[in-house]
Amino acid sequence: MAGKILISTAYLPPVDYFSSISEADEIFIEKEENYLKQTYRNRCYILSAHGPQLLSVPVYLGSLHKTPIKEIRIDYSKRWQQVHLRAMTASYSSSPYFEFYFENIEKIISENHEFLLDLNKALIDSVVKILRLEKIISYTTHFETPGVNPNDFRYKVTPKKESSFQVNKYIQVFNNDSGFVPNLSIVDLIFNLGPESRNYL
């Protein structure tokens, strides 16, 4: 899938999101769209002892129904950072590579970014480095009509649709309890596979 791809901003997005990045020559994160609720833009899924667990970043939507994604601010009146970091620790502290990667993710989440776009970009850039993907990721400067670019993943990578990503099983922390759960947040992959994560993509 060489060429330019369009992707949405996303919070610790799923494995198929990074699979798309790994195969692309140019990567553009959509900055000019309106915010969409119930998408990976502000949520991810990790694997807990009880199955997939949703982690959601609370945001201010303002008084208007349609809010540009670049104007979405994070709501720090809710203690979401502590909830997310504790959940990741509870789920992955026994995973092989947790101690190698968690500290950096914890640092970024704890930095109190004002805008969702900035938090997501910092986390995505960090994961790209962990995966050793030599990619430059830019923001869009204008809104491109959906369907024009064949490599438009802005509205395809979504929790509402089953992923078309070719799944290969790997050992997860709670594999034996719930069976393999595909396409979770990228943290599930990197905490479990570490340096081999890039080959998985």
Stockholm file with secondary structure:
# STOCKHOLM 1.0

chainA/1-201         MAGKILISTAYLPPVDYFSSISEADEIFIEKEENYLKQTYRNRCYILSAHGPQLLSVPVYLGSLHKTPIKEIRIDYSKRWQQVHLRAMTASYSSSPYFEFYFENIEKIISENHEFLLDLNKALIDSVVKILRLEKIISYTTHFETPGVNPNDFRYKVTPKKESSFQVNKYIQVFNNDSGFVPNLSIVDLIFNLGPESRNYL
#=GR chainA/1-201 SS CCSEEEECCCSSCBHHHHHHHHHCSEEEECCSSBCCSSSTTSEEEEEETTEEEEEECCEECCSSSSCBGGGCEECTTSCHHHHHHHHHHHHHTTSTTHHHHHHHHHHHHTTCCSBHHHHHHHHHHHHHHHTTCCCCEEECSSCCCTTSSTTBCTTTSCTTSCCCSCCCCCCCTTHHHHCCCCSCBHHHHHHHHGGGHHHHC
#=GC SS_cons         CCSEEEECCCSSCBHHHHHHHHHCSEEEECCSSBCCSSSTTSEEEEEETTEEEEEECCEECCSSSSCBGGGCEECTTSCHHHHHHHHHHHHHTTSTTHHHHHHHHHHHHTTCCSBHHHHHHHHHHHHHHHTTCCCCEEECSSCCCTTSSTTBCTTTSCTTSCCCSCCCCCCCTTHHHHCCCCSCBHHHHHHHHGGGHHHHC
//
